[in-house]
Amino acid sequence: MSQSKCDHGHKHRGKSSEHLVEKEKIIANLSIQPGQKVLDAGCGNGYMAKEFARQVGSSGRVYALDPDACSIRRLKEEIQGTVIEPFVDDITKQTKLAPDSIDLIYLSTVLHGFTAAQMQDFVVEVKRLLKPGGILAIVEIKKGETPFGPPQNKRLSPEELANTLGMRSIGLVEVGQHFYMQRFRIKDLPPTY
Ligand SMILES: C[S@@+](CC[C@H](N)C(=O)[O-])C[C@H]1O[C@@H](n2cnc3c(N)ncnc32)[C@H](O)[C@@H]1O
């Protein structure tokens, strides 16, 4: 894809939550460990992928995927020499990542755009990718009056999100005036005897 197509093609690429969420609070509630593998799905400009890279350190890996080739190309230019691997992909389809390989899958303001069919396919891919004990963390815009955001009928309350995913929440926290983060553990760790 040419530079000019990315710079001047006025395709809507989705608004960044970068200056609207509390990054430190998000990180504090994710308990990311050095060496872990994290996936930022629908990474946009990749600002959280960069935060995750600091947490996983040089022995870890951060995969940053987005269907938007221009976002991925820009991110690739910025993160050379880091543990971040940006690539074009769609989290509602089977990605190139290996099964049972990811400790944390993170999506910020991506899910409300999915159709019901995409949501089902997303759950299939998340279940394929997460290691036993791995975490799915979703940041979404609260329902109700906000100065920005999708129409109310597109938004999901934390309860609706859990029901839609068919998953049990293991934690809910406010991560900015208008945002919440909900975490889910999908595959339990095997019992230790
Ligand atoms: C509102 S933006 C949020 C970007 C970033 N996560 C943030 O919080 O700033 C939504 C992003 O989701 C991406 N997206 C849309 N459909 C997707 C899909 N099926 N799989 C992965 N990402 C998707 C868009 O390309 C866009 O970058």
The ligand as a MOL file (V3000), in Angstrom:
LIG
                    3D

  0  0  0     0  0            999 V3000
M  V30 BEGIN CTAB
M  V30 COUNTS 27 29 0 0 0
M  V30 BEGIN ATOM
M  V30 1 C -12.2500 2.5260 17.8570 0
M  V30 2 S -10.7870 1.7940 17.2060 0 CHG=1
M  V30 3 C -9.8780 1.4350 18.7170 0
M  V30 4 C -8.4010 1.2880 18.4890 0
M  V30 5 C -7.6010 0.9970 19.7710 0
M  V30 6 N -7.9150 -0.3060 20.3110 0
M  V30 7 C -7.8550 2.0560 20.8040 0
M  V30 8 O -8.4180 1.7540 21.8590 0
M  V30 9 O -7.4470 3.2070 20.5610 0 CHG=-1
M  V30 10 C -11.3320 0.1570 16.7130 0
M  V30 11 C -10.2470 -0.6470 16.0410 0
M  V30 12 O -10.7130 -1.9830 15.8610 0
M  V30 13 C -10.2550 -2.4350 14.5970 0
M  V30 14 N -11.1060 -3.5580 14.1780 0
M  V30 15 C -12.3160 -3.5010 13.5780 0
M  V30 16 N -12.7620 -4.7380 13.3010 0
M  V30 17 C -11.8080 -5.6070 13.7450 0
M  V30 18 C -11.6770 -7.0260 13.7240 0
M  V30 19 N -12.6210 -7.7930 13.1940 0
M  V30 20 N -10.5480 -7.5870 14.2570 0
M  V30 21 C -9.6000 -6.7940 14.7910 0
M  V30 22 N -9.6680 -5.4360 14.8390 0
M  V30 23 C -10.7610 -4.8560 14.3160 0
M  V30 24 C -10.3380 -1.1910 13.7150 0
M  V30 25 O -9.5630 -1.3110 12.5400 0
M  V30 26 C -9.8310 -0.1140 14.6600 0
M  V30 27 O -8.4350 0.0300 14.6160 0
M  V30 END ATOM
M  V30 BEGIN BOND
M  V30 1 1 1 2
M  V30 2 1 2 3
M  V30 3 1 2 10
M  V30 4 1 3 4
M  V30 5 1 4 5
M  V30 6 1 5 6
M  V30 7 1 5 7
M  V30 8 2 7 8
M  V30 9 1 7 9
M  V30 10 1 10 11
M  V30 11 1 11 12
M  V30 12 1 11 26
M  V30 13 1 12 13
M  V30 14 1 13 14
M  V30 15 1 13 24
M  V30 16 1 14 15
M  V30 17 1 14 23
M  V30 18 2 15 16
M  V30 19 1 16 17
M  V30 20 1 17 18
M  V30 21 2 17 23
M  V30 22 1 18 19
M  V30 23 2 18 20
M  V30 24 1 20 21
M  V30 25 2 21 22
M  V30 26 1 22 23
M  V30 27 1 24 25
M  V30 28 1 24 26
M  V30 29 1 26 27
M  V30 END BOND
M  V30 END CTAB
M  END
